[in-house]
Amino acid sequence: MSKKPILILQMQRMGDLILTYPLMLWLARRYPGHPLFVAAEKSFYLPLMKISPEATYFPYDGARHLKQHGYELVINLSIQEKAALLAGEVKAEHRVGPVQAENGTRFVHGDWQLYRTSLVRNNLYNRFHWAELNGLDAAPFPDMKATVFAHPRTLPDSNKIGLFLGASDEAKRPDARFWASLSDELHGRNLRPVLFGGPAEKDLGAEVARLAKGPVLNLCGTLGLDEFGAVGQTMGLFITPDTGPMHLAAWTGLKCLNLSMGNVNPWETGPLNPGHFVLRADMDCAKGCWTCTRDRLHCHDPFKPGRVAALAHRMMQDNTPDRLAGLDLPGLALFGTGKSGLGLYHLKRLDRKPPDTERLAARFWQTYFGHLFGLWDDTRPRAAWTDLAAQAGRVSEDLLAHLPEMGRQFKHGLKSGALLDESFWADSPPIARPLTGYAQMYLQNHDYSRPAWTHALGLMERLMACQQ
């Protein structure tokens, strides 16, 4: 082995592993000749070996072998403590992500990985996809911008539609009655529904098949991941919640309609490749939801089987944005996946409604952090602020009104080494939380040192400069 390997620690779920594949491709270009090692869950990586970029995989119980090497770079993308410990134990020239020493001290390396940690319960305005956040600290941004992923294939002779029933949380998926009714609605449009799911969905699949009035092919619990990938090649469309098999389907070229419901943010975890579709409840509480705080899951209500079936039928005939934009989908917003002018993941709203406050604010914060971390100059955040102030004046005024409090907190910290209020970021108005949340995470990550407080004041000054 002439060049030091690169180690990625990705000990999360299947979807997280698949969203690491672009990073593997970018690293192969950035570090030619450096072997790529990946530590992940064996039950996930083993059946996906055929579609993975070239890498040598290790289960965590093979950590002793990983410690025998010295690395050019270690990237920890896992939230697990054992991954942070391993990232600190191996010898490496550079490290990205959470690293924990034996004495328990923990430090997040990399601007973008620290930004990601600040999104916990604070992701309303985030517009960076997880796959991009995986790579921004380790891969050149021009390489990421230049990457072109293939659009999903079109099978004009197929009338089969796959329905993936499950998700990691019940709040993220429809119930059995919805799936059964959707199957019947598809039958009424001469489409053939096929039920997919893992072992955890066997009972759900049986319930859907029992409730459906027409015949459905129930494959829940019968296919491994590799088999699912192969069978999926015969489907014309895949209707799915935000879940690991959605990412597998998208990566292998199966056209997806993502029913984005519950506590997910499609800007972070929607289908990565261009040419897929995301359907989301068009209500404020469904934007950047971390956990539901209402009496029930109101975001499920607009998802009517007839509406989804009509949309699927139209997609099977012609999935051009202009044709899809003409559908009547009350209470729902339809998006197409693609890239923005920034070269980043983008969800294009297909009903052509003018940008609302949430979209204007999110665009500003995306350009602000992109400028802060060196992706572009200040032209973009200045322009985004101008749009926000012109079209959502009350929200921009809320942010401006909070600046004195931010300055008071940071100046107090510069003198005393502590915040006046530990709930400072959470008590900020929502429009200010991207910055106050990141600032509080930055201070904690740098042990509330005097340079960290100076940096926090600098963040606020950069914000004020965007408004001039």
C-alpha positions as CSV (number, residue, x, y, z in Angstrom):
1,M,0.0,0.0,0.0
2,S,2.0,3.0,-1.3
3,K,-0.4,5.7,-0.2
4,K,-2.1,6.1,3.1
5,P,-5.8,5.0,3.1
6,I,-8.8,7.2,3.9
7,L,-11.2,6.0,6.5
8,I,-15.0,6.8,6.6
9,L,-17.0,5.9,9.7
10,Q,-20.6,5.5,8.7
11,M,-22.3,3.4,11.4
12,Q,-25.8,4.7,10.8
13,R,-28.7,3.2,8.8
14,M,-28.9,2.0,5.3
15,G,-30.0,5.3,3.9
16,D,-27.1,7.1,5.5
17,L,-24.7,4.6,4.0
18,I,-26.1,5.2,0.5
19,L,-25.9,8.9,1.0
20,T,-22.2,8.4,1.6
21,Y,-21.6,7.0,-1.9
22,P,-21.2,10.5,-3.5
23,L,-18.5,11.3,-0.9
24,M,-16.7,8.1,-1.9
25,L,-16.7,9.2,-5.5
26,W,-15.4,12.7,-4.7
27,L,-12.7,11.3,-2.5
28,A,-11.5,9.0,-5.3
29,R,-11.1,12.0,-7.5
30,R,-9.5,14.2,-4.7
31,Y,-7.1,11.5,-3.5
32,P,-6.2,9.2,-6.4
33,G,-4.3,6.1,-5.4
34,H,-5.4,6.3,-1.7
35,P,-7.4,3.1,-0.7
36,L,-10.8,3.8,0.8
37,F,-11.9,2.0,3.9
38,V,-15.4,2.2,5.2
39,A,-16.6,1.1,8.7
40,A,-20.3,0.4,8.6
41,E,-23.0,-2.1,9.7
42,K,-22.4,-5.4,7.9
43,S,-26.1,-6.1,7.5
44,F,-26.3,-3.0,5.3
45,Y,-23.1,-2.8,3.4
46,L,-22.8,-6.5,2.5
47,P,-25.9,-6.7,0.2
48,L,-25.1,-3.3,-1.3
49,M,-21.6,-4.2,-2.4
50,K,-22.6,-4.4,-6.1
51,I,-23.8,-0.8,-6.3
52,S,-21.3,0.8,-3.9
53,P,-18.3,2.8,-5.2
54,E,-15.0,1.0,-4.8
55,A,-14.1,0.6,-1.2
56,T,-13.0,-1.9,1.4
57,Y,-15.7,-2.4,4.1
58,F,-15.2,-3.3,7.7
59,P,-17.7,-4.1,10.5
60,Y,-17.1,-2.3,13.7
61,D,-15.9,-5.5,15.3
62,G,-13.0,-5.3,12.9
63,A,-11.8,-2.0,14.5
64,R,-8.6,-3.7,15.7
65,H,-7.6,-4.1,12.0
66,L,-8.4,-0.5,11.3
67,K,-6.1,0.6,14.1
68,Q,-3.2,-1.0,12.4
69,H,-3.1,1.6,9.7
70,G,-2.1,5.2,9.5
71,Y,-4.6,7.3,7.5
72,E,-4.4,10.4,5.3
73,L,-7.9,11.3,6.4
74,V,-10.5,10.0,8.8
75,I,-14.1,11.2,8.3
76,N,-16.6,10.3,11.0
77,L,-20.2,10.6,9.8
78,S,-21.7,8.7,12.7
79,I,-23.3,10.0,15.9
80,Q,-22.3,6.9,17.9
81,E,-19.8,7.3,20.7
82,K,-17.8,4.2,19.6
83,A,-17.3,5.9,16.2
84,A,-16.0,9.1,17.8
85,L,-13.6,7.0,20.0
86,L,-12.3,5.1,17.0
87,A,-11.8,8.4,15.1
88,G,-9.6,9.5,18.0
89,E,-7.7,6.3,18.4
90,V,-6.5,5.7,14.9
91,K,-3.4,7.6,13.6
92,A,-4.4,10.2,11.0
93,E,-3.0,13.2,9.2
94,H,-6.4,14.9,9.2
95,R,-9.8,14.3,10.9
96,V,-13.3,15.4,10.1
97,G,-16.4,15.0,12.2
98,P,-16.8,14.1,15.9
99,V,-13.6,12.9,17.7
100,Q,-13.6,11.7,21.3
101,A,-10.5,11.3,23.4
102,E,-10.1,8.6,26.1
103,N,-10.7,11.2,28.8
104,G,-14.1,11.9,27.3
105,T,-13.4,15.3,25.7
106,R,-15.2,15.6,22.3
107,F,-14.5,17.9,19.5
108,V,-16.1,18.2,16.1
109,H,-13.6,18.9,13.3
110,G,-14.7,20.7,10.2
111,D,-16.9,23.7,9.7
112,W,-19.7,21.8,7.9
113,Q,-19.8,18.9,10.4
114,L,-20.1,21.5,13.2
115,Y,-22.9,23.2,11.2
116,R,-24.6,19.8,10.9
117,T,-24.5,19.3,14.7
118,S,-26.2,22.7,15.1
119,L,-29.2,21.5,13.1
120,V,-30.5,19.3,15.9
121,R,-34.0,20.6,16.6
122,N,-33.0,23.6,14.5
123,N,-33.3,22.6,10.9
124,L,-36.2,24.7,9.7
125,Y,-34.2,26.8,7.3
126,N,-31.5,24.3,6.4
127,R,-31.0,23.8,2.7
128,F,-27.9,21.6,2.5
129,H,-28.6,17.9,1.7
130,W,-27.0,15.3,4.0
131,A,-25.0,13.9,1.0
132,E,-23.5,17.4,0.5
133,L,-22.8,17.9,4.2
134,N,-21.0,14.5,4.2
135,G,-18.5,15.9,1.6
136,L,-18.1,19.7,2.0
137,D,-15.3,19.4,4.6
138,A,-13.4,16.8,2.6
139,A,-14.0,17.3,-1.1
140,P,-13.4,20.4,-3.3
141,F,-16.7,22.3,-3.9
142,P,-16.0,22.6,-7.6
143,D,-15.9,18.8,-7.9
144,M,-19.2,18.6,-6.1
145,K,-20.8,21.3,-8.4
146,A,-19.5,19.5,-11.5
147,T,-20.9,16.1,-10.5
148,V,-23.8,15.1,-12.7
149,F,-25.9,12.2,-11.5
150,A,-28.1,10.3,-14.0
151,H,-31.8,10.9,-14.1
152,P,-34.0,7.9,-13.3
153,R,-34.9,5.7,-16.2
154,T,-38.3,5.6,-17.9
155,L,-40.0,2.3,-18.6
156,P,-42.8,3.2,-21.0
157,D,-44.1,-0.4,-21.2
158,S,-44.3,-1.0,-17.5
159,N,-47.5,-0.5,-15.5
160,K,-46.0,-1.8,-12.2
161,I,-45.7,0.7,-9.3
162,G,-43.8,-0.3,-6.2
163,L,-45.1,0.8,-2.9
164,F,-42.7,0.7,0.0
165,L,-44.8,0.6,3.1
166,G,-42.5,1.2,6.1
167,A,-40.3,3.8,7.7
168,S,-38.1,4.0,10.8
169,D,-40.9,5.9,12.6
170,E,-44.7,5.4,12.1
171,A,-45.1,9.2,11.9
172,K,-43.1,9.1,8.6
173,R,-45.4,6.7,6.7
174,P,-49.0,6.3,5.8
175,D,-51.1,3.7,7.6
176,A,-52.4,0.4,6.2
177,R,-55.8,1.8,5.1
178,F,-54.0,4.5,3.0
179,W,-51.9,1.9,1.2
180,A,-54.8,-0.4,0.6
181,S,-56.9,2.5,-0.8
182,L,-54.0,3.7,-2.9
183,S,-53.6,0.1,-4.3
184,D,-57.3,0.2,-5.3
185,E,-57.0,3.7,-6.9
186,L,-54.0,2.5,-8.9
187,H,-55.9,-0.6,-10.1
188,G,-58.7,1.7,-11.3
189,R,-56.1,3.4,-13.5
190,N,-54.8,0.1,-15.0
191,L,-51.7,0.2,-12.8
192,R,-50.4,-2.8,-10.9
193,P,-49.3,-2.1,-7.3
194,V,-46.5,-4.2,-5.8
195,L,-45.9,-4.0,-2.0
196,F,-42.4,-3.9,-0.7
197,G,-41.0,-3.9,2.8
198,G,-38.5,-5.7,5.0
199,P,-39.1,-8.2,7.8
200,A,-40.5,-5.3,10.0
201,E,-43.2,-4.7,7.4
202,K,-44.5,-8.3,7.0
203,D,-47.5,-7.7,9.2
204,L,-48.2,-4.3,7.6
205,G,-48.0,-5.9,4.1
206,A,-50.4,-8.6,5.1
207,E,-52.9,-6.0,6.5
208,V,-52.7,-3.9,3.3
209,A,-53.3,-7.0,1.2
210,R,-56.3,-7.9,3.3
211,L,-57.8,-4.4,3.2
212,A,-57.3,-3.9,-0.5
213,K,-60.4,-4.7,-2.7
214,G,-58.2,-5.8,-5.6
215,P,-55.3,-8.2,-5.9
216,V,-51.8,-6.9,-4.8
217,L,-48.5,-8.7,-5.0
218,N,-47.1,-8.6,-1.5
219,L,-43.3,-9.0,-1.4
220,C,-42.9,-7.7,2.2
221,G,-40.2,-9.6,4.0
222,T,-39.4,-11.8,1.1
223,L,-36.5,-9.9,-0.6
224,G,-33.0,-9.0,0.5
225,L,-31.6,-5.6,-0.3
226,D,-29.8,-6.9,-3.4
227,E,-32.9,-8.7,-4.6
228,F,-35.0,-5.6,-4.0
229,G,-32.6,-3.7,-6.1
230,A,-32.9,-6.2,-9.0
231,V,-36.8,-6.4,-8.8
232,G,-37.0,-2.6,-8.7
233,Q,-35.5,-2.4,-12.2
234,T,-38.9,-3.7,-13.5
235,M,-41.0,-0.9,-11.8
236,G,-42.1,2.2,-13.6
237,L,-42.4,4.2,-10.4
238,F,-41.6,3.7,-6.7
239,I,-43.9,5.4,-4.2
240,T,-42.2,5.6,-0.8
241,P,-41.8,7.4,2.5
242,D,-38.4,8.9,3.4
243,T,-36.6,5.7,4.1
244,G,-33.4,3.7,3.2
245,P,-35.0,1.8,0.3
246,M,-36.0,5.1,-1.2
247,H,-32.3,6.1,-1.4
248,L,-31.4,2.6,-2.8
249,A,-34.1,3.0,-5.4
250,A,-33.0,6.5,-6.4
251,W,-29.3,5.4,-6.6
252,T,-30.2,2.5,-8.9
253,G,-32.2,4.6,-11.3
254,L,-35.8,3.8,-10.2
255,K,-38.0,6.9,-10.4
256,C,-39.3,7.9,-7.0
257,L,-42.3,9.7,-5.7
258,N,-41.4,10.5,-2.1
259,L,-44.4,10.9,0.3
260,S,-42.6,13.2,2.7
261,M,-44.6,13.2,5.9
262,G,-43.8,13.4,9.6
263,N,-40.6,14.5,11.2
264,V,-38.4,14.6,8.1
265,N,-36.9,17.4,6.0
266,P,-36.8,16.5,2.3
267,W,-34.1,19.2,1.7
268,E,-31.9,17.1,3.9
269,T,-32.8,13.5,3.0
270,G,-34.9,13.6,-0.2
271,P,-34.0,11.6,-3.2
272,L,-30.6,12.9,-4.2
273,N,-30.5,12.4,-7.9
274,P,-32.3,14.8,-10.3
275,G,-35.6,13.8,-11.8
276,H,-37.4,12.4,-8.7
277,F,-40.4,14.0,-7.0
278,V,-41.3,14.9,-3.4
279,L,-44.8,15.4,-2.2
280,R,-45.2,17.3,1.1
281,A,-48.0,18.8,3.1
282,D,-48.2,22.5,2.4
283,M,-48.4,23.7,6.0
284,D,-46.0,25.6,8.2
285,C,-45.5,22.8,10.7
286,A,-44.4,20.5,7.9
287,K,-41.4,22.6,7.0
288,G,-38.2,21.4,8.7
289,C,-40.1,19.4,11.3
290,W,-37.9,17.7,13.9
291,T,-40.6,16.3,16.2
292,C,-44.3,16.7,16.1
293,T,-45.6,19.0,18.9
294,R,-49.3,19.0,17.8
295,D,-52.2,16.9,19.1
296,R,-51.9,14.6,16.1
297,L,-50.1,14.3,12.7
298,H,-52.0,16.9,10.7
299,C,-49.4,16.7,8.0
300,H,-50.9,13.3,7.0
301,D,-54.3,14.7,6.2
302,P,-53.7,16.1,2.7
303,F,-52.3,12.8,1.5
304,K,-55.4,11.3,-0.1
305,P,-55.0,8.0,-2.0
306,G,-57.0,9.4,-5.0
307,R,-54.7,12.4,-5.3
308,V,-51.5,10.3,-5.1
309,A,-52.8,7.8,-7.6
310,A,-53.7,10.6,-10.0
311,L,-50.3,12.0,-9.7
312,A,-48.7,8.6,-10.2
313,H,-50.8,7.9,-13.2
314,R,-49.7,11.3,-14.7
315,M,-46.1,10.4,-14.0
316,M,-46.3,7.1,-15.8
317,Q,-47.6,8.9,-18.8
318,D,-45.5,12.1,-18.8
319,N,-43.4,13.3,-16.0
320,T,-42.4,16.7,-17.4
321,P,-42.7,19.5,-14.8
322,D,-45.2,21.5,-16.9
323,R,-47.6,18.6,-17.1
324,L,-47.4,17.7,-13.5
325,A,-47.8,21.3,-12.4
326,G,-51.4,21.3,-13.7
327,L,-52.6,18.7,-11.2
328,D,-55.0,19.8,-8.4
329,L,-53.4,18.7,-5.2
330,P,-55.1,20.6,-2.3
331,G,-53.0,21.0,0.8
332,L,-50.0,19.5,-0.9
333,A,-46.8,20.9,-2.5
334,L,-45.1,19.0,-5.3
335,F,-41.3,19.4,-5.8
336,G,-38.9,18.0,-8.4
337,T,-35.3,17.2,-7.4
338,G,-32.4,18.8,-9.2
339,K,-29.6,21.3,-8.8
340,S,-29.8,25.0,-8.1
341,G,-27.7,27.8,-9.6
342,L,-25.4,27.4,-6.6
343,G,-24.5,23.8,-7.8
344,L,-26.3,22.3,-4.8
345,Y,-29.3,20.0,-4.2
346,H,-32.6,21.8,-4.9
347,L,-36.3,21.1,-4.6
348,K,-38.1,23.0,-7.3
349,R,-41.7,23.7,-6.4
350,L,-43.7,22.7,-9.4
351,D,-46.8,24.8,-8.8
352,R,-44.9,28.0,-9.5
353,K,-46.1,29.8,-6.5
354,P,-43.9,32.8,-5.6
355,P,-41.3,32.1,-2.8
356,D,-42.9,32.3,0.6
357,T,-41.2,33.6,3.8
358,E,-39.7,30.2,4.6
359,R,-38.1,29.8,1.2
360,L,-36.8,33.3,1.2
361,A,-35.3,32.9,4.7
362,A,-33.8,29.5,3.9
363,R,-32.2,30.9,0.8
364,F,-30.6,33.7,2.8
365,W,-29.2,31.3,5.4
366,Q,-27.9,28.9,2.8
367,T,-26.0,31.7,1.1
368,Y,-24.8,33.2,4.4
369,F,-23.2,29.9,5.6
370,G,-21.9,29.2,2.1
371,H,-20.1,32.5,2.2
372,L,-19.0,32.0,5.8
373,F,-17.3,28.8,4.9
374,G,-15.8,30.0,1.7
375,L,-18.0,28.5,-1.1
376,W,-18.6,32.0,-2.6
377,D,-18.2,35.7,-2.0
378,D,-20.7,37.9,-0.2
379,T,-22.7,38.8,-3.4
380,R,-25.1,35.9,-2.9
381,P,-26.1,36.5,0.7
382,R,-26.4,40.3,0.0
383,A,-28.8,39.5,-2.8
384,A,-30.7,37.0,-0.8
385,W,-31.1,39.5,2.1
386,T,-32.4,42.1,-0.3
387,D,-35.1,39.7,-1.5
388,L,-35.9,38.7,2.1
389,A,-36.3,42.3,3.2
390,A,-38.3,43.3,0.2
391,Q,-40.7,40.3,0.2
392,A,-40.8,39.3,3.9
393,G,-40.2,42.5,5.7
394,R,-41.6,41.4,9.1
395,V,-39.3,38.4,9.3
396,S,-36.2,40.4,8.3
397,E,-37.1,43.0,10.9
398,D,-37.4,40.3,13.6
399,L,-33.8,39.3,12.8
400,L,-32.6,42.9,12.9
401,A,-34.4,43.4,16.2
402,H,-32.6,40.5,17.8
403,L,-29.1,41.8,16.9
404,P,-28.7,43.9,20.1
405,E,-29.5,40.8,22.3
406,M,-27.0,38.7,20.3
407,G,-24.4,41.4,20.8
408,R,-25.2,41.6,24.5
409,Q,-24.8,37.9,25.0
410,F,-21.5,37.6,23.1
411,K,-20.0,40.7,24.7
412,H,-20.9,39.3,28.1
413,G,-19.2,36.1,27.2
414,L,-16.1,37.8,26.0
415,K,-15.8,39.3,29.5
416,S,-16.9,36.4,31.6
417,G,-16.5,33.3,29.5
418,A,-20.1,32.3,29.8
419,L,-23.5,33.0,28.2
420,L,-26.0,35.0,30.1
421,D,-28.6,32.3,29.3
422,E,-27.9,28.7,28.4
423,S,-31.1,28.6,26.4
424,F,-30.0,31.6,24.3
425,W,-30.3,29.9,20.9
426,A,-33.7,28.3,21.6
427,D,-35.1,31.6,23.0
428,S,-34.1,33.5,19.8
429,P,-36.8,34.2,17.2
430,P,-37.0,31.3,14.6
431,I,-35.4,33.5,11.9
432,A,-32.3,34.0,14.1
433,R,-31.8,30.4,15.3
434,P,-29.6,29.3,12.4
435,L,-27.0,31.7,13.5
436,T,-27.5,31.6,17.3
437,G,-27.7,27.8,17.2
438,Y,-24.5,27.5,15.3
439,A,-22.8,30.2,17.4
440,Q,-23.7,28.3,20.6
441,M,-22.4,25.0,19.2
442,Y,-19.2,26.8,18.1
443,L,-18.7,28.2,21.6
444,Q,-19.2,24.8,23.1
445,N,-16.9,23.1,20.6
446,H,-14.1,25.5,21.4
447,D,-14.5,25.3,25.2
448,Y,-15.9,28.9,25.5
449,S,-12.4,30.3,24.9
450,R,-11.8,33.9,24.4
451,P,-11.1,33.5,20.6
452,A,-14.4,31.6,20.3
453,W,-16.3,34.6,21.8
454,T,-14.5,36.9,19.4
455,H,-15.5,34.6,16.5
456,A,-19.1,34.6,17.6
457,L,-19.1,38.4,17.5
458,G,-17.5,38.1,14.0
459,L,-20.4,35.9,12.9
460,M,-22.8,38.7,13.9
461,E,-20.7,41.3,12.1
462,R,-20.7,39.2,8.9
463,L,-24.5,39.0,9.2
464,M,-24.8,42.8,9.5
465,A,-22.5,43.2,6.5
466,C,-24.9,41.3,4.3
467,Q,-27.5,44.0,5.0
468,Q,-25.5,46.9,3.9
